[in-house]
Amino acid sequence: MRVAICDDENVQLSMTKTSLETAYKSLDLVVDTYNSGAKLLHAVDAVHYDLIILDIEMPGLNGINTAKKLRKIGNKTALVFLTSHVEYALEGYEVNALRYLTKPASPEKLSEIITYLLEQEKKDKRILLRNSDDVEMVCVADVYYMEARDQMIRVVTDKGEYLNRYNLGDYEKELAAYGFFRIHRGYLINLGHVLRLTGKELVMEDNTSLPVSRMKETALKNALFHYVKNEAI
């Protein structure tokens, strides 16, 4: 994830960057800083950001006007405003601001925002699957689990099943960041659709029972714990 912070006060700029990096130490996070709206606007021509954190009260081009210029050029990046005055909040509706934070931004509040954006990314992630003679784009959030069957992968979703020619190990790598976990050499599951874990069996939301490899039991429990913990933030 790549984040831009724009603030004319160097101390605040440094504090926000430190808070952001503290909030998500384990995330592959790249944080760029700018001390003016003009410099940020120049940078977005060449760099894609997942989140832009803007100080509202800046000399010259303030945060609100910078945001308006971003939207005018078609930039749809999630925006978070930093401010000491809540009366600016109404202006943010014009640019579809995600959140307002009072200075200094706490790691906890920034963590909530990053978690929300990651969840939105998960919901939007899609994979190409074959259904009979048709090929469909399927949202990974709708996938319950995948089963390896010889050279094919059976993909079970809330809308039906698909049979795809692919490798389960490749799906494991591709979907690890989206809450998927390999419970057995033959099964890859979506942690978001787990109903319960009973002994060496995992029950999914569609009431399907799946075997859990003995070597995977502890890692699965840890993965479920961390998934639920992050969902609750």
Accessible surface in RSA format (square Angstrom, percent):
REM  Atomic radii and reference values for relative SASA: ProtOr
REM  Chains: A
REM  Algorithm: Lee & Richards
REM  Probe-radius: 1.40
REM  Slices: 20
REM RES _ NUM      All-atoms   Total-Side   Main-Chain    Non-polar    All polar
REM                ABS   REL    ABS   REL    ABS   REL    ABS   REL    ABS   REL
RES MET A   1    45.75  23.7   8.05   5.3  37.70  89.8  17.02  14.5  28.73  38.1
RES ARG A   2    89.29  37.5  88.78  45.3   0.51   1.2  17.89  24.4  71.40  43.3
RES VAL A   3     0.00   0.0   0.00   0.0   0.00   0.0   0.00   0.0   0.00   0.0
RES ALA A   4     0.00   0.0   0.00   0.0   0.00   0.0   0.00   0.0   0.00   0.0
RES ILE A   5     0.00   0.0   0.00   0.0   0.00   0.0   0.00   0.0   0.00   0.0
RES CYS A   6     0.00   0.0   0.00   0.0   0.00   0.0   0.00   0.0   0.00   0.0
RES ASP A   7     0.00   0.0   0.00   0.0   0.00   0.0   0.00   0.0   0.00   0.0
RES ASP A   8    49.72  34.8  29.48  29.3  20.24  47.9   9.84  23.2  39.88  39.8
RES GLU A   9    85.30  49.0  79.98  60.5   5.31  12.7  29.67  57.4  55.63  45.4
RES ASN A  10   106.23  73.3  96.96  93.7   9.28  22.3  30.82  74.2  75.42  72.9
RES VAL A  11   108.35  71.3 103.79  94.0   4.55  11.0 107.78  93.6   0.57   1.5
RES GLN A  12    33.51  18.7  33.51  24.5   0.00   0.0   0.91   1.9  32.59  24.7
RES LEU A  13    17.24   9.6  17.24  12.3   0.00   0.0  17.24  12.1   0.00   0.0
RES SER A  14    66.88  56.5  59.79  79.8   7.09  16.3  31.92  68.0  34.96  49.0
RES MET A  15    80.27  41.6  75.03  49.7   5.24  12.5  68.05  57.9  12.23  16.2
RES THR A  16     2.82   2.0   1.95   2.0   0.87   2.1   0.83   1.1   1.99   3.0
RES LYS A  17    71.41  34.8  71.41  43.8   0.00   0.0  23.57  21.2  47.85  51.0
RES THR A  18    79.41  56.5  78.77  79.9   0.64   1.5  56.68  76.1  22.74  34.4
RES SER A  19    17.54  14.8  15.75  21.0   1.79   4.1   1.79   3.8  15.75  22.1
RES LEU A  20     0.02   0.0   0.02   0.0   0.00   0.0   0.02   0.0   0.00   0.0
RES GLU A  21    77.07  44.2  71.96  54.4   5.11  12.2  29.26  56.6  47.81  39.0
RES THR A  22    65.24  46.4  53.21  53.9  12.03  28.7  39.37  52.9  25.88  39.1
RES ALA A  23    23.53  21.6   0.00   0.0  23.53  53.5   5.38   7.6  18.15  48.1
RES TYR A  24    32.95  15.4  28.20  16.0   4.76  12.4  27.50  20.7   5.45   6.7
RES LYS A  25   171.81  83.8 136.85  84.0  34.95  83.2  85.61  77.1  86.20  91.8
RES SER A  26   115.59  97.7  74.39  99.3  41.21  94.9  57.20 121.8  58.39  81.8
RES LEU A  27    44.17  24.6  30.66  21.9  13.52  34.0  33.86  23.8  10.31  27.7
RES ASP A  28   119.84  83.9 107.93 107.4  11.91  28.2  42.95 101.1  76.90  76.7
RES LEU A  29    33.08  18.4   5.37   3.8  27.71  69.7   5.37   3.8  27.71  74.6
RES VAL A  30    66.68  43.9  63.71  57.7   2.97   7.2  66.68  57.9   0.00   0.0
RES VAL A  31    16.58  10.9   0.54   0.5  16.04  38.7   0.54   0.5  16.04  43.5
RES ASP A  32    31.06  21.8  27.23  27.1   3.83   9.1  12.02  28.3  19.04  19.0
RES THR A  33    55.87  39.7  33.08  33.5  22.78  54.3   4.39   5.9  51.47  77.8
RES TYR A  34    36.11  16.9  32.13  18.3   3.98  10.4  27.55  20.7   8.56  10.5
RES ASN A  35    62.72  43.3  53.84  52.0   8.88  21.4   7.65  18.4  55.08  53.2
RES SER A  36    34.98  29.6  32.98  44.0   2.01   4.6  32.61  69.4   2.38   3.3
RES GLY A  37     1.48   1.8   0.00   N/A   1.48   1.8   0.00   0.0   1.48   3.3
RES ALA A  38    63.59  58.5  55.55  85.7   8.04  18.3  57.77  81.4   5.82  15.4
RES LYS A  39   114.80  56.0 109.04  66.9   5.76  13.7  75.04  67.5  39.76  42.4
RES LEU A  40     0.00   0.0   0.00   0.0   0.00   0.0   0.00   0.0   0.00   0.0
RES LEU A  41    30.47  17.0  26.08  18.7   4.39  11.0  26.30  18.5   4.17  11.2
RES HIS A  42   145.57  79.6 136.62  95.0   8.95  22.9  92.58  95.4  52.99  61.7
RES ALA A  43    16.48  15.2   9.78  15.1   6.70  15.2  16.48  23.2   0.00   0.0
RES VAL A  44    18.29  12.0   1.38   1.2  16.91  40.8   1.38   1.2  16.91  45.9
RES ASP A  45   116.91  81.9  77.77  77.4  39.14  92.5  31.34  73.8  85.56  85.3
RES ALA A  46    94.63  87.0  54.11  83.5  40.53  92.2  63.57  89.5  31.06  82.3
RES VAL A  47    40.13  26.4  32.30  29.2   7.83  18.9  36.65  31.8   3.48   9.4
RES HIS A  48   138.83  75.9 121.49  84.4  17.34  44.4  95.10  98.0  43.73  50.9
RES TYR A  49     3.63   1.7   0.71   0.4   2.92   7.6   0.63   0.5   3.00   3.7
RES ASP A  50    53.45  37.4  42.42  42.2  11.03  26.1  12.27  28.9  41.19  41.1
RES LEU A  51     0.01   0.0   0.01   0.0   0.00   0.0   0.01   0.0   0.00   0.0
RES ILE A  52     0.17   0.1   0.17   0.1   0.00   0.0   0.17   0.1   0.00   0.0
RES ILE A  53     0.05   0.0   0.05   0.0   0.00   0.0   0.05   0.0   0.00   0.0
RES LEU A  54     0.00   0.0   0.00   0.0   0.00   0.0   0.00   0.0   0.00   0.0
RES ASP A  55     0.28   0.2   0.28   0.3   0.00   0.0   0.00   0.0   0.28   0.3
RES ILE A  56     1.51   0.9   1.38   1.0   0.13   0.3   1.38   1.0   0.13   0.3
RES GLU A  57    67.37  38.7  49.94  37.8  17.43  41.5  34.49  66.7  32.87  26.8
RES MET A  58    12.57   6.5   1.92   1.3  10.65  25.4   3.82   3.2   8.75  11.6
RES PRO A  59   106.84  77.9  80.60  73.5  26.24  95.4  93.26  77.0  13.58  84.4
RES GLY A  60    83.48 103.0   0.00   N/A  83.48 103.0  45.72 125.5  37.76  84.6
RES LEU A  61    45.27  25.2  36.81  26.3   8.46  21.3  38.36  26.9   6.90  18.6
RES ASN A  62    44.72  30.8  44.72  43.2   0.00   0.0   5.98  14.4  38.74  37.4
RES GLY A  63     0.00   0.0   0.00   N/A   0.00   0.0   0.00   0.0   0.00   0.0
RES ILE A  64     3.98   2.3   3.98   3.0   0.00   0.0   3.98   2.9   0.00   0.0
RES ASN A  65    60.65  41.8  60.01  58.0   0.63   1.5   8.14  19.6  52.51  50.8
RES THR A  66     0.00   0.0   0.00   0.0   0.00   0.0   0.00   0.0   0.00   0.0
RES ALA A  67     0.00   0.0   0.00   0.0   0.00   0.0   0.00   0.0   0.00   0.0
RES LYS A  68    78.53  38.3  72.78  44.7   5.75  13.7  41.73  37.6  36.79  39.2
RES LYS A  69    98.46  48.0  96.59  59.3   1.86   4.4  45.23  40.7  53.23  56.7
RES LEU A  70     0.00   0.0   0.00   0.0   0.00   0.0   0.00   0.0   0.00   0.0
RES ARG A  71    58.60  24.6  42.40  21.6  16.20  38.6  35.75  48.9  22.85  13.8
RES LYS A  72   185.41  90.5 149.44  91.7  35.96  85.6 101.94  91.8  83.46  88.9
RES ILE A  73   106.68  60.7  69.48  51.8  37.20  89.7  78.83  56.8  27.86  75.6
RES GLY A  74    49.69  61.3   0.00   N/A  49.69  61.3  31.91  87.6  17.78  39.8
RES ASN A  75    30.23  20.8  21.31  20.6   8.91  21.5  10.15  24.4  20.07  19.4
RES LYS A  76   187.71  91.6 160.29  98.3  27.42  65.3 104.72  94.3  82.99  88.4
RES THR A  77    15.11  10.7   4.98   5.0  10.13  24.1   8.30  11.1   6.81  10.3
RES ALA A  78    23.15  21.3  11.63  17.9  11.52  26.2  19.60  27.6   3.55   9.4
RES LEU A  79     0.09   0.1   0.00   0.0   0.09   0.2   0.00   0.0   0.09   0.2
RES VAL A  80     0.03   0.0   0.03   0.0   0.00   0.0   0.03   0.0   0.00   0.0
RES PHE A  81     0.00   0.0   0.00   0.0   0.00   0.0   0.00   0.0   0.00   0.0
RES LEU A  82     0.72   0.4   0.72   0.5   0.00   0.0   0.72   0.5   0.00   0.0
RES THR A  83     2.41   1.7   2.39   2.4   0.02   0.1   2.41   3.2   0.00   0.0
RES SER A  84    74.47  62.9  44.71  59.7  29.76  68.6  29.16  62.1  45.31  63.5
RES HIS A  85    80.08  43.8  77.34  53.8   2.74   7.0  47.70  49.2  32.38  37.7
RES VAL A  86   114.73  75.5 105.97  95.9   8.75  21.1 107.55  93.4   7.18  19.5
RES GLU A  87   121.29  69.6  96.38  72.9  24.91  59.3  66.74 129.1  54.55  44.5
RES TYR A  88    64.38  30.1  64.15  36.5   0.23   0.6  26.38  19.8  38.00  46.8
RES ALA A  89    33.21  30.5  32.34  49.9   0.87   2.0  32.34  45.5   0.87   2.3
RES LEU A  90   138.17  77.0 130.87  93.6   7.30  18.4 131.07  92.0   7.10  19.1
RES GLU A  91    68.23  39.2  66.54  50.3   1.68   4.0  26.26  50.8  41.97  34.3
RES GLY A  92     0.67   0.8   0.00   N/A   0.67   0.8   0.67   1.8   0.00   0.0
RES TYR A  93   174.75  81.6 152.64  86.8  22.11  57.5 106.08  79.7  68.68  84.7
RES GLU A  94   122.16  70.1  82.57  62.5  39.59  94.3  44.71  86.5  77.46  63.2
RES VAL A  95     4.09   2.7   2.45   2.2   1.64   3.9   4.09   3.6   0.00   0.0
RES ASN A  96   120.25  82.9 110.69 107.0   9.55  23.0  26.61  64.0  93.63  90.5
RES ALA A  97    25.82  23.7   2.17   3.4  23.65  53.8   2.17   3.1  23.65  62.6
RES LEU A  98    55.77  31.1  32.73  23.4  23.04  57.9  37.60  26.4  18.17  48.9
RES ARG A  99    83.41  35.0  78.06  39.8   5.35  12.7  33.88  46.3  49.53  30.0
RES TYR A 100    57.78  27.0  39.00  22.2  18.78  48.9  39.16  29.4  18.62  23.0
RES LEU A 101     9.92   5.5   7.92   5.7   1.99   5.0   9.92   7.0   0.00   0.0
RES THR A 102    87.29  62.1  80.07  81.2   7.22  17.2  48.35  64.9  38.94  58.9
RES LYS A 103    44.17  21.5  19.41  11.9  24.76  59.0  13.24  11.9  30.93  32.9
RES PRO A 104    80.86  58.9  68.48  62.4  12.38  45.0  69.25  57.2  11.61  72.2
RES ALA A 105     5.97   5.5   0.00   0.0   5.97  13.6   1.34   1.9   4.63  12.3
RES SER A 106    39.04  33.0  33.08  44.1   5.96  13.7  34.01  72.4   5.03   7.0
RES PRO A 107    41.33  30.1  40.85  37.2   0.48   1.7  41.16  34.0   0.17   1.0
RES GLU A 108   118.98  68.3 113.22  85.7   5.77  13.7  66.75 129.1  52.23  42.6
RES LYS A 109    98.39  48.0  98.39  60.4   0.00   0.0  52.81  47.5  45.59  48.6
RES LEU A 110     0.29   0.2   0.29   0.2   0.00   0.0   0.29   0.2   0.00   0.0
RES SER A 111    16.91  14.3  16.91  22.6   0.00   0.0   9.19  19.6   7.72  10.8
RES GLU A 112    59.53  34.2  54.83  41.5   4.70  11.2  12.88  24.9  46.65  38.1
RES ILE A 113     0.61   0.3   0.38   0.3   0.23   0.6   0.61   0.4   0.00   0.0
RES ILE A 114     0.13   0.1   0.13   0.1   0.00   0.0   0.13   0.1   0.00   0.0
RES THR A 115     9.39   6.7   9.39   9.5   0.00   0.0   9.39  12.6   0.00   0.0
RES TYR A 116    98.59  46.0  93.80  53.4   4.80  12.5  65.47  49.2  33.12  40.8
RES LEU A 117    23.16  12.9  18.83  13.5   4.33  10.9  18.83  13.2   4.33  11.6
RES LEU A 118    40.36  22.5  39.45  28.2   0.91   2.3  39.45  27.7   0.91   2.5
RES GLU A 119    34.24  19.7  34.24  25.9   0.00   0.0  19.04  36.8  15.19  12.4
RES GLN A 120    57.52  32.2  57.52  42.0   0.00   0.0  15.47  32.9  42.05  31.9
RES GLU A 121    85.41  49.0  78.82  59.6   6.59  15.7  37.53  72.6  47.89  39.1
RES LYS A 122    39.75  19.4  39.65  24.3   0.10   0.2  21.32  19.2  18.43  19.6
RES LYS A 123   113.13  55.2 108.31  66.5   4.82  11.5  62.98  56.7  50.16  53.4
RES ASP A 124    97.57  68.3  85.30  84.9  12.26  29.0  27.97  65.8  69.59  69.4
RES LYS A 125    52.54  25.6  44.85  27.5   7.70  18.3  18.32  16.5  34.22  36.5
RES ARG A 126   124.24  52.2 107.77  54.9  16.47  39.2  23.98  32.8 100.26  60.8
RES ILE A 127     8.69   4.9   4.56   3.4   4.12   9.9   8.69   6.3   0.00   0.0
RES LEU A 128   104.69  58.3  90.78  64.9  13.91  35.0  90.83  63.8  13.86  37.3
RES LEU A 129     1.04   0.6   0.00   0.0   1.04   2.6   1.04   0.7   0.00   0.0
RES ARG A 130   116.96  49.1 115.58  58.9   1.38   3.3  34.06  46.6  82.89  50.2
RES ASN A 131    56.73  39.1  54.48  52.6   2.25   5.4   2.16   5.2  54.57  52.7
RES SER A 132    99.03  83.7  63.10  84.2  35.93  82.8  46.70  99.4  52.33  73.3
RES ASP A 133   135.35  94.8 114.45 113.9  20.90  49.4  33.91  79.8 101.44 101.2
RES ASP A 134    90.80  63.6  87.49  87.1   3.31   7.8  16.39  38.6  74.41  74.2
RES VAL A 135    73.83  48.6  43.63  39.5  30.20  72.8  43.63  37.9  30.20  81.9
RES GLU A 136    66.11  38.0  61.42  46.5   4.69  11.2  26.73  51.7  39.38  32.2
RES MET A 137   113.05  58.5  89.95  59.5  23.10  55.0  81.47  69.3  31.58  41.8
RES VAL A 138    12.16   8.0   9.35   8.5   2.81   6.8  12.16  10.6   0.00   0.0
RES CYS A 139    15.75  11.9  13.75  15.3   2.00   4.7   5.25  13.3  10.50  11.3
RES VAL A 140     1.13   0.7   1.12   1.0   0.00   0.0   1.12   1.0   0.00   0.0
RES ALA A 141    37.61  34.6  27.02  41.7  10.59  24.1  32.18  45.3   5.44  14.4
RES ASP A 142    33.20  23.3  32.80  32.6   0.40   0.9   1.20   2.8  31.99  31.9
RES VAL A 143     0.00   0.0   0.00   0.0   0.00   0.0   0.00   0.0   0.00   0.0
RES TYR A 144    29.03  13.6  29.03  16.5   0.00   0.0   4.61   3.5  24.42  30.1
RES TYR A 145     4.66   2.2   4.66   2.7   0.00   0.0   0.28   0.2   4.38   5.4
RES MET A 146     0.00   0.0   0.00   0.0   0.00   0.0   0.00   0.0   0.00   0.0
RES GLU A 147    26.97  15.5  26.97  20.4   0.00   0.0   1.87   3.6  25.10  20.5
RES ALA A 148    39.50  36.3  22.63  34.9  16.87  38.4  22.70  32.0  16.79  44.5
RES ARG A 149   116.26  48.8 109.53  55.8   6.73  16.0  36.34  49.7  79.92  48.4
RES ASP A 150   149.06 104.4 105.42 104.9  43.64 103.2  34.45  81.1 114.62 114.3
RES GLN A 151   130.18  72.8 123.54  90.3   6.64  15.8  39.21  83.5  90.97  69.0
RES MET A 152    47.01  24.3  46.89  31.0   0.12   0.3  46.03  39.1   0.98   1.3
RES ILE A 153     3.84   2.2   3.84   2.9   0.00   0.0   3.84   2.8   0.00   0.0
RES ARG A 154    40.48  17.0  40.48  20.6   0.00   0.0   4.58   6.3  35.90  21.8
RES VAL A 155     0.00   0.0   0.00   0.0   0.00   0.0   0.00   0.0   0.00   0.0
RES VAL A 156     9.57   6.3   9.57   8.7   0.00   0.0   9.57   8.3   0.00   0.0
RES THR A 157     8.50   6.0   1.06   1.1   7.44  17.7   0.41   0.5   8.10  12.2
RES ASP A 158    72.56  50.8  37.98  37.8  34.58  81.8  15.05  35.4  57.51  57.4
RES LYS A 159   152.74  74.5 112.55  69.1  40.19  95.7 107.30  96.6  45.44  48.4
RES GLY A 160    33.42  41.2   0.00   N/A  33.42  41.2  31.07  85.3   2.35   5.3
RES GLU A 161    92.91  53.3  74.99  56.7  17.92  42.7  28.98  56.1  63.93  52.2
RES TYR A 162    16.10   7.5  11.58   6.6   4.52  11.8   5.00   3.8  11.09  13.7
RES LEU A 163    85.47  47.6  78.53  56.2   6.94  17.4  78.53  55.2   6.94  18.7
RES ASN A 164    19.49  13.4  19.49  18.8   0.00   0.0   0.00   0.0  19.49  18.8
RES ARG A 165   171.98  72.2 149.70  76.3  22.28  53.1  67.11  91.7 104.88  63.6
RES TYR A 166    93.47  43.6  74.19  42.2  19.28  50.2  58.42  43.9  35.05  43.2
RES ASN A 167    84.99  58.6  80.57  77.9   4.42  10.6  17.19  41.4  67.80  65.5
RES LEU A 168     7.88   4.4   4.59   3.3   3.29   8.3   4.59   3.2   3.29   8.9
RES GLY A 169    20.10  24.8   0.00   N/A  20.10  24.8  17.88  49.1   2.22   5.0
RES ASP A 170    65.98  46.2  62.32  62.0   3.66   8.6   9.96  23.4  56.02  55.9
RES TYR A 171     5.98   2.8   5.98   3.4   0.00   0.0   3.54   2.7   2.45   3.0
RES GLU A 172    53.68  30.8  53.29  40.3   0.39   0.9  14.57  28.2  39.10  31.9
RES LYS A 173   168.80  82.3 142.68  87.5  26.11  62.2  96.32  86.7  72.47  77.2
RES GLU A 174    64.30  36.9  45.56  34.5  18.74  44.6  34.25  66.2  30.05  24.5
RES LEU A 175     0.00   0.0   0.00   0.0   0.00   0.0   0.00   0.0   0.00   0.0
RES ALA A 176    61.36  56.4  43.90  67.7  17.46  39.7  44.23  62.3  17.13  45.4
RES ALA A 177    80.36  73.9  54.10  83.5  26.26  59.7  65.91  92.8  14.45  38.3
RES TYR A 178    38.04  17.8  31.14  17.7   6.90  17.9   9.38   7.0  28.65  35.3
RES GLY A 179     8.31  10.2   0.00   N/A   8.31  10.2   7.16  19.6   1.15   2.6
RES PHE A 180    11.25   5.6   0.37   0.2  10.88  28.3   0.37   0.2  10.88  31.1
RES PHE A 181    35.90  18.0  33.74  20.9   2.16   5.6  35.90  21.8   0.00   0.0
RES ARG A 182    42.82  18.0  40.68  20.7   2.14   5.1   6.55   8.9  36.28  22.0
RES ILE A 183     0.00   0.0   0.00   0.0   0.00   0.0   0.00   0.0   0.00   0.0
RES HIS A 184    50.91  27.8  50.56  35.1   0.34   0.9  24.89  25.7  26.01  30.3
RES ARG A 185   202.22  84.9 186.49  95.1  15.73  37.4  66.39  90.7 135.83  82.3
RES GLY A 186    13.30  16.4   0.00   N/A  13.30  16.4  13.30  36.5   0.00   0.0
RES TYR A 187    37.31  17.4  37.31  21.2   0.00   0.0   9.35   7.0  27.96  34.5
RES LEU A 188     0.15   0.1   0.15   0.1   0.00   0.0   0.15   0.1   0.00   0.0
RES ILE A 189     0.00   0.0   0.00   0.0   0.00   0.0   0.00   0.0   0.00   0.0
RES ASN A 190     8.22   5.7   8.22   7.9   0.00   0.0   0.00   0.0   8.22   7.9
RES LEU A 191    16.66   9.3  10.32   7.4   6.34  15.9  10.32   7.2   6.34  17.1
RES GLY A 192    31.80  39.2   0.00   N/A  31.80  39.2  10.38  28.5  21.42  48.0
RES HIS A 193    29.16  15.9  29.16  20.3   0.00   0.0  26.74  27.6   2.41   2.8
RES VAL A 194    29.16  19.2   7.14   6.5  22.02  53.1   7.14   6.2  22.02  59.7
RES LEU A 195    87.81  48.9  62.00  44.4  25.81  64.9  62.77  44.1  25.04  67.4
RES ARG A 196   129.50  54.4 122.32  62.4   7.18  17.1  53.82  73.5  75.69  45.9
RES LEU A 197    54.22  30.2  22.68  16.2  31.54  79.3  22.68  15.9  31.54  84.9
RES THR A 198    80.32  57.1  73.96  75.0   6.36  15.2  70.76  95.0   9.56  14.5
RES GLY A 199    63.03  77.7   0.00   N/A  63.03  77.7  43.23 118.6  19.80  44.3
RES LYS A 200   121.97  59.5 114.69  70.4   7.28  17.3  74.28  66.9  47.69  50.8
RES GLU A 201    88.48  50.8  88.48  66.9   0.00   0.0  22.05  42.7  66.43  54.2
RES LEU A 202     0.00   0.0   0.00   0.0   0.00   0.0   0.00   0.0   0.00   0.0
RES VAL A 203     9.56   6.3   9.56   8.7   0.00   0.0   9.56   8.3   0.00   0.0
RES MET A 204     0.00   0.0   0.00   0.0   0.00   0.0   0.00   0.0   0.00   0.0
RES GLU A 205    82.00  47.1  60.18  45.5  21.82  52.0  15.89  30.7  66.10  54.0
RES ASP A 206    54.71  38.3  25.98  25.9  28.73  67.9  28.05  66.0  26.66  26.6
RES ASN A 207   110.36  76.1  89.82  86.8  20.54  49.5  24.82  59.7  85.54  82.7
RES THR A 208    41.08  29.2  34.33  34.8   6.75  16.1  26.19  35.2  14.89  22.5
RES SER A 209    58.53  49.5  35.35  47.2  23.18  53.4  16.68  35.5  41.85  58.6
RES LEU A 210     5.05   2.8   4.75   3.4   0.30   0.8   5.05   3.5   0.00   0.0
RES PRO A 211    56.06  40.9  55.21  50.3   0.85   3.1  55.65  45.9   0.41   2.6
RES VAL A 212     8.48   5.6   0.00   0.0   8.48  20.4   0.13   0.1   8.36  22.7
RES SER A 213    32.83  27.7  25.42  33.9   7.41  17.1  16.42  35.0  16.41  23.0
RES ARG A 214   185.15  77.7 169.33  86.3  15.82  37.7  51.43  70.3 133.72  81.0
RES MET A 215   177.63  92.0 145.09  96.0  32.55  77.5 114.14  97.0  63.49  84.1
RES LYS A 216    65.90  32.1  65.90  40.4   0.00   0.0  30.48  27.4  35.42  37.7
RES GLU A 217    41.26  23.7  40.52  30.7   0.75   1.8   8.99  17.4  32.27  26.3
RES THR A 218    98.02  69.7  95.40  96.7   2.62   6.2  61.49  82.6  36.52  55.2
RES ALA A 219    45.57  41.9  37.86  58.4   7.71  17.5  42.15  59.4   3.41   9.0
RES LEU A 220     0.15   0.1   0.15   0.1   0.00   0.0   0.15   0.1   0.00   0.0
RES LYS A 221   120.70  58.9 113.92  69.9   6.78  16.1  62.22  56.0  58.48  62.3
RES ASN A 222    79.29  54.7  78.64  76.0   0.65   1.6  14.63  35.2  64.65  62.5
RES ALA A 223    22.08  20.3  12.05  18.6  10.03  22.8  20.18  28.4   1.90   5.0
RES LEU A 224    27.65  15.4  27.49  19.7   0.16   0.4  27.65  19.4   0.00   0.0
RES PHE A 225   126.64  63.4 118.83  73.6   7.81  20.3 125.67  76.2   0.97   2.8
RES HIS A 226   100.16  54.7  99.90  69.4   0.27   0.7  63.86  65.8  36.30  42.2
RES TYR A 227    42.57  19.9  37.07  21.1   5.50  14.3  23.97  18.0  18.59  22.9
RES VAL A 228    94.50  62.2  93.61  84.7   0.90   2.2  94.24  81.9   0.27   0.7
RES LYS A 229   119.36  58.2 110.36  67.7   8.99  21.4  66.10  59.5  53.25  56.7
RES ASN A 230    67.73  46.7  67.73  65.5   0.00   0.0  10.75  25.9  56.99  55.1
RES GLU A 231    82.05  47.1  54.84  41.5  27.21  64.8  20.27  39.2  61.79  50.4
RES ALA A 232    86.80  79.8  46.75  72.1  40.05  91.1  58.66  82.6  28.13  74.5
RES ILE A 233    89.61  51.0  42.39  31.6  47.22 113.8  63.97  46.1  25.65  69.6
END  Absolute sums over single chains surface
CHAIN  1 A    12896.3      10565.2       2331.1       6678.0       6218.4
END  Absolute sums over all chains
TOTAL         12896.3      10565.2       2331.1       6678.0       6218.4
